[in-house]
Amino acid sequence: MRKVTSLLLVSSLLMGSASMVYAETAPLSATPTEHPHMKKRPHGAPEMMLMKGIVLTDAQKQQIHGILDQGRKNMTPPSKADRQAAFDLITAEKFDASKAQSLVDSHAAQDKQRMLNRLETDNKIYNLLTADQKKQYQANYEKMKNFKHPAPNAAPQQD
């Protein structure tokens, strides 16, 4: 009985280690960025890409966290009433264009305010940077500006 138990234990350990070795050498399935129809593009929000490679001092980091916290306080999430109104429009038997237009106008005003707050926050952060850091920020902007984004409705090019 002892031999059978030890044989089972050894064989299970061998099988487990063999599967681990195979798992490390087996090719992974294609991720979306490796798909042949998709071009590789930078990840992350554009604001974060602009700060890439800029080394901040501890004091700058502290100030930026404070600015971002203040910016978050100025943000207003959509109200429950707006979400309910949108849901009611979607699920209504007949589409009410006037209600939809008023809801869209309300959202546009909120989006405008959100954009103003974000631009103000980004400006405050930029003005904290030193001259060298601002040069790096500008260089990052040039890299991002020259990166080609495919048009959303563009047909794939035939070679």
N, C-alpha and C positions, 0 to 999 in steps of 0.2 A: 504494500500500500504506500509505503514511503517513497519507493522508486517512482510510482505512478504520479504521486503528488509533485515530486521534484521535477519529473519530466514535463508535466503540464506547466509548471511555473517557469521552467527554462524556455519552453517553446513559446509561451505567451510573451516573455521578455524579448526573445529573438524576433518574434513577429512584430512587436511594438517598435523595436529599434529599427527594423527593416522598413517599416512604414514611415518612420520619421526620416530616414535617409532618403527614401523615395520622395517624400513631401518636400524636402529641401531642394531636390534636383529637378522635380517636375516643373514644366513651364506653367506659369500662371495664365489664366484666361485673360484675354485682351480687356483692358480697362477702357473706359470711354475716351481717354486722351490718347490711347494707342490705336484707336480705331482708324483704319486708313482714310476714311472720309472726313475725319475731323483733324483740324490743324491744332498743334499745341499752342496754348495761349496762357498767359500769366493768370495765376489764381489770386483771388482776394479782391477786395474793394479797391477802386482806383486810388482812394485816399491813402490806403495802406501801402500800395505799390510806390507811391511818391515818397514815403518815409523809409523805404527799403534801403538798407546799407548806411543809414545815418545813425551814428553813435551818439546817444544822448547822455548828458550828465544826469546824476541822480536828482539834482535840483530841477532840471528840465522835465524829467519824467514825472516828478511830483507836481509841477505846475500843469503839465499836460493832463494828468489825471484829474486835477481840479477843474480845468476847463471842460473836459469831457463830461464830468459829473454835472457841472452847471448846464451844459448843453442838453443832457438827458432830462434835467428838471424842466427845461423849456418845452420838451416834446409832449404832445398830447395824442394819446391813442384814439382811434375812432370810437365814437360812443356806441353804446349798446343800441340806442335808438336808430342810429345810422345803419348799423348792421341789420337790425330788424327790418328797417325800411327797404334795404336792398333785397333781403330775403323775400319780403312781401311782394316786391316788384317781380322778382323771378318766378315766384310760384302763383302769381295772379292768373286768372282765366284770360283776361284781356290786358295787354300792355298799356300802361298809362304813361305816355311820353312826357307830359308836363311834370309829373312826380319824379320821373327818372331824370329830367333836365335839372330840376331843383337839387336833387341828390348829387348829381355830377358837379354842379356849381359849388355846392357846399364842400365836396371833396377837393375840388380844384383850389379853393381858398386855403384849405388846410395844407395841401401840398405846397402851395406857394410859401406859406409861413414856415413849414418844415425846411424848405430849401434855403430860405433866408437865414434861419437859425444855423443850419449846417455850414453855410458859407461864412458866417460870422465866426463860428467855432474854428473852422479851418484857418481863417485869417489870423485868429489869436494864436493858434499853434505855430503857424509859419513865422509870426513876428517874434516868437521865443527863440528861434534858431539863430546860431551865429552865422557870420558871413560864409564860412566854409561849408556849413551845413546847408545854407541856402543854395550854394552852388551845386551841391549834391542833389538837392531837391529839384533844382532846375534841370539837371542832367537826367534825373529819373523821369521828369515830365517829358523831355525830348524823346527818351526811349519809348515811353508810353504813347506819345503822340504819333510816332513813326510806325508803331505796330499796326499792321493791317488787320482790321476786323472785317470779316466777310459780311456783305449785305444780307439782311435777314431773308429776303426773297430771291437772292441770286441763285441762278441755276449752276450746278457744278460744271467746271470747265472741262471740256473734252481735249485730251492731248493728242 
